[in-house]
Amino acid sequence: MINRRQLFAGAGALGAAGVLGIGARAWQQGLLGGDNPALAAWGDWTSQRQVGALRLIGAGVLAASPHNTQPWAFAVGRLGVDLFEVPGRSLGTMDPFGRERLAGLGGAIHNMALGSTALGRAARVRLLPDPQNPLHVARVLLGPDNSGPAPHRLVPIIGRRHTHRGAWRGGALPTAKVEALMDFPAFPDVRVLLFEAASPRGERFAKLTSDATAAIAGDTAMMADSHRWFRHERSDAVTRMDGLTLATSGISPWLATGAALLPAQSAQSEGRFWLAATRDTHLPTASIFGMILTPNPHDRRAALLVGSAWQRLHLNAVAAGLVAQPLNQLPEMIDRQTQLRQPPAFARAVDALLDDPAWRPSFAFRIGVADEPAAPALRRPVSDVLGPPARLAWEIDQWRNAGGAF
């Protein structure tokens, strides 16, 4: 028979083993301090470590992208930067037509255009410049030194823009802040629709977004494709430098720390958490809902411009002291039903939100005020997204046309 002393000794050993196990897990997950190299790209931009055309890429990699997939590759030359789509960085059934992937690329284009003003060189952007290569989505041409405007007011904001998925204060926003959101040049074939969360249209948007979230959470394929981009293990986050993490999920730092000690959740449990967060946190605490509209959301040029508009809206929000989060469940379910050739229930339901049903929703979001800032997301650095000099032959032609001088 085990006596009391043996029992206490055994319990102490088990307790010590448990503490050591928790400590080892905390160390493994990076909870005991240390830098995260997957966040260094934000500091690289803020500290102005990149120079010349590389600075444009430094701005581009900090753009928003769906599930932080970062679907881009860049090529740099003396005359500027080329941007290429990487189809493999895909959300699969969550984005069956690549509409959101192109929106992320549009955000990178807008960041690069803004970032060019910090170089003092005029910039011209050409979308889809090579009909023979549809993956070549943009070329940013840079003029000579001192040919450009003064640095844009939003250049410092590029490094401060983070998606906020937590609870906000709610309530109406001052008119001046709403007007500040819309302070940007018009994009062709793109309209932005804003409405108060407490308005009848806002309540209708919330109901449809909740229904769309439930539909996605119940779609095994969609949740599996979404779950592929969640980085629960610190080793995955540091190695891949993309995707979503507990730190950016909107839960408190204490809860994120506790959850990091546990095994990774399944795609099904992620869906349940996302649905609860959408219904209980995201929708009820928003001040403004909005949609970015275009006549043809699946047109590649239109999708790029929609992404540029979202990037500018988000930058304007941060500059005005606001926070923002995409809520793209409605467009995602519209695309999913189209892909499955199902009755377009969500496409028909969204008509009640539109002034002109000919303009279709390509992007949806919420904006408001939060007490705490959002955490930065993982980012691949400039060195990891540079591709081969695909623009070299073109630059040689430009050099020859210029008489052998730039």
C-alpha positions in Angstrom: 0.0 0.0 0.0 1.2 3.5 -0.8 1.7 5.6 2.3 1.0 9.3 2.7 4.6 10.3 2.2 4.8 8.4 -1.1 1.5 9.9 -2.3 2.7 13.5 -1.6 6.0 12.7 -3.3 4.2 11.3 -6.3 1.9 14.3 -6.5 4.8 16.6 -6.2 6.6 14.9 -9.0 3.5 15.0 -11.3 3.1 18.7 -10.4 6.7 19.5 -11.2 6.4 17.6 -14.5 3.2 19.6 -15.3 5.0 22.8 -14.6 7.9 21.8 -16.7 5.6 20.7 -19.5 3.8 24.0 -19.5 7.1 25.9 -19.3 8.4 23.9 -22.3 5.2 24.6 -24.3 5.4 28.3 -23.4 9.0 28.5 -24.6 8.1 26.6 -27.8 5.2 29.1 -28.5 7.4 32.1 -27.8 5.5 33.2 -24.8 8.6 33.8 -22.6 10.0 36.7 -24.6 12.1 37.2 -27.6 11.7 38.9 -31.0 9.4 37.6 -33.7 11.2 37.7 -37.0 7.9 37.4 -38.8 7.0 40.9 -37.7 10.2 42.6 -38.8 8.8 43.9 -42.1 6.8 46.5 -40.2 9.9 47.8 -38.5 11.8 47.8 -41.8 9.2 50.2 -43.2 9.0 52.4 -40.2 12.8 52.7 -39.8 13.2 53.3 -43.5 15.7 50.5 -44.0 14.9 50.1 -47.6 16.1 52.5 -50.2 15.1 53.3 -53.8 12.7 51.0 -55.5 13.0 48.4 -52.7 11.1 50.9 -50.5 8.1 50.5 -52.8 8.2 46.8 -52.2 8.5 47.5 -48.5 5.3 49.4 -48.7 3.6 46.7 -50.9 4.2 43.8 -48.5 2.4 45.7 -45.7 -0.9 45.8 -47.6 -4.0 43.9 -46.5 -4.7 40.6 -48.1 -7.3 37.9 -47.6 -6.4 35.8 -44.6 -3.0 37.3 -44.9 -2.2 35.1 -47.8 0.2 37.7 -49.3 -0.4 36.6 -52.9 2.4 38.6 -54.4 5.9 38.5 -56.0 7.9 41.5 -57.1 10.6 42.2 -59.6 12.7 45.4 -59.2 14.6 47.4 -61.8 16.1 50.8 -62.4 12.8 52.2 -63.8 10.5 50.8 -61.1 8.8 47.7 -59.8 6.6 44.9 -61.4 4.0 43.1 -59.3 2.9 39.5 -60.1 0.0 37.4 -58.8 0.9 34.1 -57.1 -2.2 31.9 -57.6 -0.9 29.2 -55.2 -1.5 31.6 -52.3 -5.1 30.9 -52.6 -8.2 30.6 -50.3 -9.6 27.9 -52.5 -13.4 27.5 -52.1 -13.4 30.7 -49.9 -12.4 32.6 -53.0 -13.1 30.4 -56.0 -12.6 33.1 -58.7 -9.6 34.9 -57.1 -11.6 38.1 -56.5 -10.2 38.6 -53.0 -6.7 37.6 -54.0 -6.7 40.3 -56.6 -8.1 42.8 -54.1 -5.0 42.0 -51.9 -2.8 42.8 -54.9 -4.7 46.0 -55.5 -3.9 47.0 -51.9 -0.2 46.4 -52.5 -0.4 48.6 -55.7 -2.0 51.4 -53.7 0.7 51.2 -51.0 3.4 51.3 -53.6 1.9 54.3 -55.3 1.8 56.1 -51.9 5.3 54.9 -51.0 6.7 56.3 -54.2 6.1 59.9 -52.9 8.6 59.1 -50.2 11.3 58.6 -52.9 10.8 62.0 -54.5 10.2 60.3 -57.9 7.0 60.6 -59.9 5.2 57.3 -60.3 2.8 56.0 -63.0 0.9 52.8 -62.4 -0.1 50.5 -65.3 -2.5 47.7 -64.5 -2.3 44.4 -66.3 0.5 45.7 -68.6 1.3 42.4 -70.4 -1.6 40.7 -72.2 0.6 37.7 -72.7 1.1 37.3 -69.0 -2.2 37.7 -67.0 -0.3 37.1 -63.7 1.6 40.4 -64.3 -0.9 42.6 -62.6 0.9 45.9 -62.4 4.0 47.9 -63.4 4.9 50.9 -61.3 7.1 53.2 -63.4 9.4 55.6 -61.5 10.5 58.9 -63.0 13.9 60.7 -62.3 15.0 61.8 -58.9 13.2 64.9 -57.6 10.4 64.5 -60.2 7.7 63.6 -57.7 5.4 65.3 -55.2 6.1 65.7 -51.5 5.6 62.6 -49.4 1.9 61.8 -49.0 0.3 62.4 -45.7 -0.5 58.7 -45.4 3.1 57.4 -45.9 3.7 57.1 -42.1 0.3 55.4 -41.7 1.3 52.5 -43.9 3.3 50.9 -41.0 0.4 51.5 -38.5 -2.4 49.9 -40.5 -3.5 46.7 -38.9 -6.8 44.8 -39.0 -8.7 44.9 -35.7 -10.9 41.8 -35.1 -11.8 42.6 -31.5 -14.6 44.3 -29.6 -15.1 48.0 -30.3 -17.1 50.8 -28.6 -20.0 51.0 -31.1 -22.1 54.1 -31.5 -22.2 56.7 -34.3 -19.1 58.4 -35.6 -18.7 62.2 -35.9 -19.5 63.5 -39.4 -15.9 64.8 -39.8 -14.5 61.4 -39.3 -16.8 59.8 -41.8 -15.9 62.5 -44.3 -12.2 61.8 -43.7 -12.8 58.2 -44.7 -13.9 59.2 -48.1 -11.0 61.6 -48.8 -9.4 60.0 -51.8 -9.6 60.2 -55.6 -12.4 58.3 -57.3 -11.4 55.0 -58.9 -13.1 54.1 -62.2 -16.0 51.7 -61.9 -15.8 51.6 -58.1 -18.2 53.0 -55.6 -18.1 53.0 -51.8 -21.3 52.6 -49.8 -21.3 53.5 -46.1 -24.2 53.2 -43.6 -24.5 53.4 -39.9 -24.6 50.1 -38.1 -27.7 51.1 -36.2 -29.6 52.1 -39.3 -32.2 49.8 -41.0 -29.7 49.1 -43.7 -27.0 48.4 -41.2 -29.3 45.9 -39.3 -30.1 44.2 -42.6 -26.3 44.0 -43.4 -25.6 42.5 -40.0 -28.4 39.8 -40.4 -27.1 38.8 -43.9 -23.5 38.8 -42.8 -24.4 36.6 -39.8 -26.3 34.2 -42.1 -23.4 34.1 -44.6 -21.0 33.3 -41.7 -23.2 30.5 -40.6 -23.3 29.1 -44.1 -19.5 29.3 -44.4 -19.0 27.7 -41.0 -21.2 24.8 -42.1 -19.4 24.3 -45.4 -16.6 21.7 -44.8 -14.6 22.6 -47.8 -14.6 26.4 -47.1 -13.6 25.9 -43.5 -10.8 23.5 -44.5 -9.5 26.1 -47.0 -9.7 28.8 -44.4 -8.1 26.7 -41.7 -5.0 26.1 -43.9 -4.0 29.7 -43.3 -4.2 29.7 -39.5 -0.8 29.5 -37.8 -1.3 28.1 -34.3 2.3 26.9 -33.8 5.0 29.6 -33.5 7.3 27.5 -35.6 4.8 27.7 -38.5 4.4 31.4 -38.0 8.1 32.1 -38.0 8.8 29.8 -40.9 5.9 30.8 -43.2 5.4 34.4 -42.1 1.9 34.6 -43.4 -1.6 33.6 -42.3 -3.7 34.4 -39.2 -2.6 33.9 -35.6 -4.1 34.0 -32.1 -2.5 37.4 -31.6 -4.5 38.9 -34.5 -7.8 36.9 -33.8 -9.3 39.7 -31.7 -9.2 37.9 -28.3 -7.4 39.5 -25.4 -3.7 39.0 -24.9 -4.4 36.9 -21.8 -6.7 34.6 -23.7 -4.3 34.4 -26.7 -1.5 33.4 -24.3 -3.7 30.7 -22.7 -4.9 29.4 -26.1 -1.3 29.2 -27.4 -0.6 26.6 -24.7 -3.3 24.3 -25.9 -3.3 22.1 -29.0 -4.4 23.7 -32.3 -8.2 23.8 -32.9 -9.8 22.0 -35.7 -11.4 23.6 -38.8 -14.8 22.9 -37.3 -14.0 24.6 -34.0 -12.5 27.5 -35.8 -15.8 27.9 -37.7 -17.8 27.9 -34.4 -15.5 30.5 -32.9 -15.6 32.7 -36.0 -19.4 32.5 -36.1 -19.7 33.4 -32.4 -17.2 36.3 -32.8 -19.1 37.6 -35.8 -22.5 37.5 -34.1 -21.4 38.6 -30.6 -18.5 41.0 -31.2 -17.9 42.1 -34.8 -21.4 43.0 -35.8 -22.8 44.5 -32.5 -19.8 46.7 -31.8 -19.3 48.3 -35.2 -20.1 52.0 -35.9 -20.3 51.8 -39.7 -20.7 49.1 -42.2 -19.7 49.5 -45.8 -19.4 47.8 -49.1 -17.2 48.5 -52.1 -19.2 48.0 -55.3 -18.3 47.5 -59.0 -20.4 46.4 -62.0 -18.4 43.2 -62.5 -16.6 41.9 -59.3 -14.8 39.2 -61.3 -13.2 41.5 -63.8 -9.5 41.5 -63.0 -9.0 45.2 -63.3 -12.1 46.0 -61.3 -10.9 43.6 -58.5 -7.6 45.3 -58.3 -9.2 48.8 -58.1 -11.6 47.5 -55.3 -8.5 46.4 -53.3 -6.9 49.7 -53.8 -10.0 51.4 -52.6 -10.1 49.3 -49.5 -6.4 49.9 -48.7 -7.1 53.7 -49.0 -10.2 53.5 -46.8 -8.3 51.6 -44.1 -5.4 54.0 -44.2 -7.8 56.9 -43.9 -9.5 55.2 -41.0 -6.2 54.8 -39.1 -5.2 58.4 -39.8 -8.6 59.5 -38.3 -8.1 57.4 -35.2 -10.4 54.7 -36.2 -10.1 50.9 -36.7 -11.3 48.7 -39.5 -11.9 45.0 -40.4 -13.1 43.3 -43.6 -16.4 41.4 -43.3 -16.4 39.6 -46.6 -18.7 36.8 -45.8 -21.5 38.0 -48.1 -19.4 38.3 -51.3 -17.7 35.0 -50.4 -21.1 33.2 -50.2 -22.3 34.9 -53.4 -19.2 33.5 -55.1 -19.6 30.1 -53.5 -23.2 29.7 -54.6 -22.1 30.7 -58.1 -19.3 28.1 -58.1 -21.7 25.4 -56.9 -24.4 26.5 -59.4 -26.9 26.9 -56.5 -29.8 29.4 -56.5 -28.3 32.8 -55.9 -29.9 33.4 -52.5 -27.3 35.7 -51.1 -26.9 37.7 -54.3 -30.7 38.3 -54.3 -30.8 39.1 -50.6 -28.1 41.7 -50.9 -30.1 43.7 -53.4 -32.0 45.2 -50.5 -28.8 46.9 -49.4 -28.1 48.5 -52.8 -29.2 51.8 -54.3 -28.6 50.3 -57.8 -28.5 46.5 -58.1 -26.3 46.9 -61.2 -23.5 47.7 -58.9 -22.5 44.5 -57.1 -20.7 44.1 -53.7 -17.0 43.0 -54.1 -15.8 43.9 -50.6 -17.6 44.4 -47.3 -16.2 45.8 -44.0 -16.9 47.5 -40.6 -15.3 50.6 -39.2 -15.4 52.0 -35.7 -13.5 53.0 -32.5 -11.5 50.7 -30.2 -9.9 51.1 -26.9 -6.8 49.1 -27.7 -4.8 49.0 -30.9 -4.7 46.0 -33.2 -1.7 43.7 -33.2 0.5 43.6 -36.3 0.1 40.5 -38.6 2.8 38.3 -39.9 4.7 39.5 -43.0 7.3 38.0 -45.3 10.1 40.5 -45.7 11.1 42.1 -49.0 13.9 39.6 -49.5 11.4 36.7 -49.5 9.1 38.2 -52.2 11.6 39.2 -54.8 11.3 37.2 -58.0 13.6 36.9 -61.0 14.3 40.0 -63.1 11.2 39.5 -65.3 11.4 43.1 -66.4 15.0 43.1 -67.6 14.3 42.7 -71.3 11.7 45.5 -71.1 14.2 47.8 -69.4 16.8 47.2 -72.0 14.3 48.2 -74.7 13.5 51.4 -72.7 17.2 52.1 -72.4 17.7 51.7 -76.2 14.6 53.9 -77.0 16.1 56.6 -74.7 19.3 56.6 -76.7 21.3 54.6 -74.2 20.7 56.8 -71.2 18.1 56.8 -68.4 
